[in-house]
Amino acid sequence: MRRAITLLSASMIALSAGAASAQNAKPRNLILFVPDGLRGGIVTPETAPTMAEIRDKGVNFKNAHSLFPTFTMANGSALSTGHYLGDTGTFSNTIYTGYTSAPAGDTVVPFIENDAVLADVDDHFNGDYLNEETLLKMARGQGFSTAAIGKVGPTLLFDHTDRGKNTIVIDDSTGGKTGVPLSDEMKEALTKAGLPLATPSRGDNAKAGDAKTPGTTVANVAQQAHMADVATKVVLRIFKARNKPFVLVFWSRDPDGSQHNTGDSLNTITPGINGPTSMAGIRNADNNLAQLRKALDELGLSADTNIMISSDHGFSTISKESKSSPSAKIAYSDTPKDFLPMGFVAIDLAKALGLPLFDPNDKNAKVADNAHPKAGNGVLGQDPAKPDVVIATNGGSDLIYLPNRDKKLADRVIKALLEQDYVSGLFVDDKLGTFPGTLAMSNLNLKGKAVTPNPSIVVNFRSWSSGCEIPTNCSVQVADTVLRQGQGMHGSFSRGDTFNFTAAIGPDFKAGYVDPLPVSNADVGMTAAQLLGLRAPNNGGLIGRVMSEALPNGMVPKMAEGTIMSKKPSANGLRTVLKFQRVLSTRYFDVAGFPGRTLGLEETGGKQKTAGK
């Protein structure tokens, strides 16, 4: 029955959206602008005038969703393919690959926001680790000019197997040893425009500080100004001269970079990510978009160009506080007293399981009792080369892998995590079975056709609001990261992280339309492909929908809401609860965790044991 509904839903959407796009004999141009880490409720005419104008004059997707885990590469894979993470295998920014990646520093848990690492992972998994066709690959295959400009990592995802042979790729690494090579055409055009062949560094914006030194107080202006100049003074002019439709992806590192590294709030929750540095990062991204729009006008391309904006995720201020964690009771040279160290999940699990902890980012060296793993990641077991448990540290959530798929060990890990006050919800690989207090990963579309190893357990961390008019604008979360309390992070199932910003404007979108239906980054990828007349040969079936209600004469489907919770509570009375919305057969995940420990998931009815802060 579910398969029949899925097929019917897909065909209805295709017919509706197809009718809308059939009005154009020639495909339009498309710019996909991704303001990394832009919160869904933070955009106003004062904070981001260009994005506010596009939202208010075009389509306002007011019910937008980032995919969980709410990380950059995960959602970059959704935007570039239209698929959920169970198909793309990009479960977070740091994943377990099952082999040692040399470009990542000889580790089994590579941080994949790196062009060389992506190439290595591609090579290991039959040349294409995503295992799904990407937007720019399909577009260039149909004769479009294509380019991806912006933050290293997600920018390349949009045509990662091409590596600059056909699609223009400009990111942080351009001109460096690990960068995607520039064509002779691009080198000549950059030189003629007076622009360097190598991307400038982030400068002071890259300074994260430490426990005693504040991080940055400046936005990523210089680097992004260069990228905006490359887009407007070189790439768009090349595309106009070619006289054929184009697709340009611009991935703005700001406000993400400025919010992560903010120096406005060292070791304190407020102002957190609402200080002047974060707000400058938001305006910086907005200025880049304004420059792109101005260039479209000057080149006479505006009338035939659709602009879609979608941030990869929301954002939260970091908390490093826990009353239950053994790791917080240990003194570290680089961590304030009673604060959680980086790698607290790995440390706490090692203690609870009675297993030695080794550092996969330090040649599998044993971690001393008063130390933490260098990057937070950990491998547990008697032999680090054959670990029993692998922890991939990411931020607002962590991934845990059990390479041997030991169900008894899974039960011990889960019980240990349920004792920690920083945990708010556990999601377990269906193949391991059902455990009290948890939900199956399949409920989140994390089980599909991925070729990378599937996590055994996804750990969501506690979140709450620090108190403001729009709670998602001042979300706070416990985060497993090198960054400090008061700086910024994401990755959790808080509505502060799942509520991203999405808007669109152009000849193929309605004008002045407020869309009440839920949408996700997978929908953005699928809708972009539809507008361009592209059809992907899907390997997996976990796909977004075409946002037909935002297109002229498009179908407006109905929506529903739902809740799923653990069948049985844990021994200490906790149940993982998931709130979602649904349009036809497509699910949108709002929030999840233990009621009272996740922003947007409050305790109701008194039946669920409160988790408190």
N, C-alpha and C positions, 0 to 999 in steps of 0.2 A: 504493500500500500504506500509506504514512504517513497519507494522508488517511483511509483506512478505519479505521486504528487510532485516529486522533484522534477521529473520529465515534463509534466504539464506546466509547472511554474516556469521552468527555463524556456519552454516554447512560447508561452504567453509574453514573457519579457522580451524575447528575441523579436517576436512579431511586432510588438509595440514600439520598441526602440528602433527596429529596422525601418518601420514606417516613417519615423521621425528623421532618420539619417538619409532615407531614400530621396528626400527633397533635394539633396545636393548631388549633382552629377559628378562634381569634382570634390574630393575630400578637403576638408578645412585643415589649416595648420593647428597645432596644439602646443601650448606651453604648460607643463606641469611644474608648479612651483611648490617646493616643500620647505616650509619654515620649521626647521628641526626643533622639536620641543615646545611648540607654541600651544599654550593652554586654550581650550575651547571658549572660555568665558572672559579672556583677558583683552580681546580686541575691541577697541572703541575708536571713535574718530580722533581721540587724543593720543592713545597709545600706538595705534597703527592705522593712520588715515587711509592709506591705499588699500589695505586689506578690508577695512571697514566699508569703503566705498564699493568694492567688488561684491562683498557680501550683501550689502543693502540694495544695490542696483541690479545685481544678478540673482544668483540662487544662494540662499542662506540655509545650509544644511545644519540646522540647529541641534540635531540629535546624532552627532557624529561619534564614531568609535574607533579607537586604536585597538589592535589585536593584542591579546595577552599571550606571553609576557610582553609588556609594553616597552620594547626596546627598538632601537634604530634599525638594525639589520633585519630583525624579524619583520617589522612593518615595511621596510624597504623591499623585502621579498614579496610582500602582499601587493604593494603599489606597482611593482614591476611585472607581476605575473597574474594578478587577480585571484590568487590562491591563498588559502589559509596555511598556517605553519605546518600542519600535519602533512601537507604535500611538499612544501618547499624545504623542510628540514632545517630552516634557519630559526631555531627555537629561542635564540637570544643573541647577544653580541659575542659572548664567549660560550663555546660549545665543546663537547667531547667528541672527537672525531674517530677514536679507536685506533689511531696511528700517531706517530711522532711527526709533527710538522716542523721542518727545519727553518723555514722563513719566519715562523712564529716564535723561534727561540728554542727549538727542540722540545716541544711540549705536546701533550695529548689534549690540552685544553686551549686551543688558539683563540686569541682575540681577533675576530675576522674583519674588523674595520681596517683593512690593509690590502692593497692591490696584489702584493706578492703572495700573501697568505691565501687570498681568494683564488689565485691561479694554482697554488699548490693543492688546495682542497678540491678544486675542479679536476685537476689531473688525477687525484686519487679516486674520485668518484666518476670515472668514465667520461671525463671531459666536461661534465655539467652537473655540479652538485645540486643545483636547484631542481633539476629534473623536470622543469616546465619552461615553456617558451616565454621570453621576456618581451616587453612592449617595444623596445627599440629594435630588437632583432627582427620581430615580425614586421615592423614598419619599414625598415630598410629593405627587407625582402620584397616589399610591395612598391618599392621605388621612392619612398620618402627620404628626404635628407634627415639625418639624425645626429643629435648631440646630447651629451650629459655633462653638466658643469656643476661643481660644488664639492661638498665634504667627501673626503676620501672614505671609501668603503661602499656606502649605499649608492653613490654616483655610478660606480662601475657596475653595480648589480644589473642595471637596466640593459646592458649588453656585454655581460662579463666574459662570454666565450669569444667575442670578436677582438677584444683587447686593442681597440683603436685602429684596426685595419680599415673599417668603413665608418663606424660611428666616431665622431669627435669626442674625446674624453679629456676634460680638464679638471684636476682635483689638486689636493694639497701636495701630492707626490709628483706632479707634472714637472719634468725637467730634472728629476732626481733618478737615482739608481733603480728604485722600485716602481717608478711611474710608468704609466701607459705611454708608449712612444707617440710623438706628434708626426703627422704627415708633412711632407715637404710643402704642401699647399698651406697648411696651418702655420708652419714656421715662417713662410714668406709673408703671410697675411699679418701675423703678429708683429713681425719686424717692421712692416710697412706702417702699421698703426702705432708704432712706438711703444709696444708692450713687450715685456720680457718673456723669454721662452720658458722660464721656470717660475712656478707660483711662489709668491712671497710667503714668508712664514707668518704665523699668527702673532708673533711678537709677545707683548705682555699679556695678551688675552689667553695665552697658553699656560700662564703661571697659576698653578692650583694652590700654592702656599703649603703650609703644614699646620701642625697643632698649635704652633706659636706665631706663625706668620700668615697674615690674611692673603687670600688669593687675589685674582685680578680685580681691577676697578675700571677696566676699559672694555668696550665691545670689540668684536673681531672686524674692525672697520677696514684696515688696509688690505688684508687678504681678500675680503669679499668685494671690495671696490675693484680690485684687479679682476676678479671673476666676472663681475657685472660688466666691466669694460670689455672683457673678452667676448662676452655674450652679445653685447650691443654694438660694439665697434668692429667686430670681426665676424663672429659666427652668423648673426642674423643677416649681415650684408652678403656673406657668401651664399646663404640660403636664398636670398632675394635674387641674386644674380643667376642662380641655377634655374629659377622659374619653375619650381615644382614644390609640392606641399612638404612641410617639415614637421618634425617633433623635437622639441627642446625640453629637457629636464633640467631644472635649476634647483639644486639642493643646498639651501642656505644653512650653514653651520649654526648661525645665530637664529634664535636666542639660546639654543641648547648649550653652546660652549660657554657663553657668558653666565648662564644660570648655574651650570656645573661648578665653574671655578670662581664664582662670585666671592669677593673679599669684603662684602658689606656686613657680614653677620657671623664672624668667626666664633664657633662654639656656642652660639645662641640661636634659638629658633626664629626669632624675629629681628630684622625684617625678612630674613631668609631670601627666598627668590623674588621678593617684591621690593628689593632695594634698587637704587639708581643704576647699578651695573646691569642687572637683569632687564630693566626697562629700556636701557640703552641698546641692549641686544635685540629686543623686539623691534625698536625703531630702525635699527640697522638693517634687519631683514626686510622691513617695510620699504626702506629707501631703495634697496636693490630691486624690489618688485616695481617700484615707481619708475626706476630707470629703464627696466624692460618694457613697460607700457609706453613710455615716452618714445623709445626707439621704434616700437611697432607703429606708432602714429607717424613718426618722421619718415619711415620707410614705406608707408602706405600699406601696411600689412594688418592693421587692426580689424578691418571689416571681415577678414577671412580667417581670423585666429581665435580659437577658444582658449580660455585660460582657466585651468583648474588649480586650486590651492588645497593642499591637505598636509597638515603636520603629521609627523609619524606617531606622536604620542603627546600626552600632557606632561606635567612636571610637578614635583613636590620638593619641599625643604627636607633636608636630612636630619634625622634624630639618631643618636648613638647611645640611647639609654635603654637599659634592661635591668630588672631586678632579679631575674631568674637565671641569667646566663653565667655559667662558670667562667667563661672567657673574660667577662667584665670585671671579675674579681682578681685578675692577674695584673701585675704591673708591667707595662711595656714602655720602652724608652721614647716611643713616638706617639703615644696615645694618652690623653688626659685620664686622670684617675677615675675609675668607675664607669668609663665609657667603653663601648664595644670596640674591639680592634677590627681591622680588616681581616676577613677570614674567620669570623666568629662561628659560623655554621660548621666549618671544617674542624675547628678546635673543640667545639662542644660535642660534635658527633664522635670524634676520636676518644674523648673522655667517656662518653656514655657507652660506647661499644667496646671500650678497652682495646682499641687498635692503635698501632703507631701511625703518626701523621707524617707524610712526606710532601715536599714542595715540588710540584711538576714544573714550576717556573724557575727552579734552582737545581737542575740536574738531579731531581728526585732526592735531594738532601733531606735528612731527617730534621723536622722542626723541633727546636728546643722547647722546654717547658715554659720559658718566659718570653717566647717569640711567637710571631705569626707568619704564615706564608707570605712571600713577597708580593704576590698579586691577589692573595686571598684564596686562590684555588688550592685544592688539596686532594691527595690520593691516600686512601686508608687501606691497610693490610700488611701482612708480614713481608710481602715482596712488592715494592712499588711498581715494578715492571708488569706485575699481574695483580692489579688492585682489586680489592673487594668492593670498595666504594670510591667514586670520583665525585668531587664537588666542583662545579663550574660557577664561580662567583660572578655576579652580574650587577647587583644594585638592589632595587626594590623587590627582587625575587631571585632565587638561586635555582640551579638545576642540579639534581643528584642522579648519578648513573650507577647502576649495579651491573657491571659487565657479565657477571655469572648468573644474573636473573634469579638470585636466591630469595625465595619467598619468605623464609624464616628471617633472613637478614633484613628484608624490606620491612617486616613487622617490627623488628627492633628499632630500625631507623625511624619509622613513623611514630612509635611510642615515645622515643626520645625527643623528637621535634614537638610533639603535642604537649610536652611539659614546659616549653619555652614561651614566655610572654611576648616575644617578638614575632611569633608565627601567627598568621591569620589565614588559614586554609591550606590544605594539601591536596594535590592532584596526582593520581597514581596511574601508571601504565596499566591498561586493562588486562594485559597478559599476566600480571602479577596477582590478579584477583581483587577481591573487595575487602577493604579494611575499615573498621569503625572510625568515624570522624572525617573520612576523606571522600573525594569524588573521583570518578574515572576520567582520565585525560580525554577520552573520546567525546565527553560532554563539551569540551572546549575546541573541538576540531583540531586536536593535537595528534590524532592518529589517522594517518593517511598513507600516501605513497612515497614518503620521504626516504631518501637513500642514506642519509646520515643517521647515526645511532639515535634512537628515541630515548629521551630522558626516562628514568624510572619513576622519579618523583619531582614535581615542581613545587617549591616552597614559596608561598606568598608571605610578605612581611606586613606587620601591623601599620595602620595609617589612621590619621584623624585630621581634623581641621584646627588650625591655630586661632581661628576666629576672625571672620570677615564677612562682608555682605554676600559674596558668592563663594561658598565653602571650597569649591574646586580650585579657586584661585589661590588659596592659602593652605593647600594640602600639605601634611607632614607625614613622613614615612621613615621607619627604620630601614637602613640600607647597608648592605654588605659591600663596602667600597673603600678605596684609599682616601676618598674625599671626606670632609669634616662636617660635624654638626653645624648646621646653618648654611651649608652650601646646597647644591641642588642635585636631585636624582629622579629617576623614574623606573619603571619596570614592574610596579605593583599592580594589584587588581583594584586599587582605589579608583573612584570615579574621577579623582584629580588627575590620574594617569591615563585612564581610558577615554576621557573626554578631550578629544583633539579638535583642532579648527579645520573646517572644510567649507569651501565656497567655490563658486564658478561663475563665469560670465563669458558671453560670446554669442555668435550667431546661431549656435545649435542648443542654447540654453534658454529657458524662460527668463523673463526680466522681472525683477522685483518680487520674486517668489520665495516664500518661507516654507521649507520642506520639513514637515513634522515627523516624517518617517525616519527610522534609524538607518544609518549608512555606516560603512566601514571602509578602511583602506583597501580591502579586497574589492569592494564595490567600485572604488575610484579606479583601480587598475582595470577592472572589467568594463567600466563605462568608457574609459579612454580608448580601449581597443575597439569598442562598438562605434564610437564616433569616427574612428579612422577606417572603419570597414574591415577590421582585422579579425580573423578567426584562428584561435589557437587549437592545436591538436593536444588536448589535455591528457596528461597521464593519470592525474588524480582527479577526484570528483569533489574536493572541498573548495568550492569556488564562490566568489562574491556574485552579486546580481548587478545587472544594468540598472542604474538609478533613473528608470523610465519616467518617473513622476516629475523630474526636473527638466525633461525635454519637451519641446512643443508638441502637442497632440499625443504625448506619451501616456501610457496607462498609469493610473494611480492605485496601486494595490493596497490591500488592507493590512493592518498590523495587529499584533497581539503581544501580551506580556506573559512571562512565566517564571517559575522558581523551581530549582532542583536542590535537594539537600541530601546529605549522607543518610543512608537507610538506617544506620545505627549510630548512636553517639559514641564518642571515645569513652574510656574509663573515667575521665575527668569531666564528662558531660558536654564535650564540644562536637559540633557538626559543621562541616563545610557547607556553606549555602551559596548558590549561584543564582543571581537575578539576570534575566535576559529578555530581549524583545525578539519578535519574529515577524518577518515579511515573507509570505508564501513559505518556502522551505528554508529560507536563510535566517540563521540566528545571529543576534548581536549581543555581545556580552557586556553588561553594564558594570557590575561589581561582583566580587566573590570573596569569601573568607568566613571568619567567625563573626557573627553579629556583635557589634560593639568594638570590634578591632579593625574594621575596614570602613573608610570614609564612604558614605552612601549606603551602608548596610547596617542599619540600626537595629537594635533589639526590639522585637515586637511580640506581644502575646505572652511573654514570660515563660514560654516552653523551652526556648533555647538558652542555655546557660550563658550569661553575659561574660564576655572576655575582658571587658574594661579596656583601659588604655594599655 
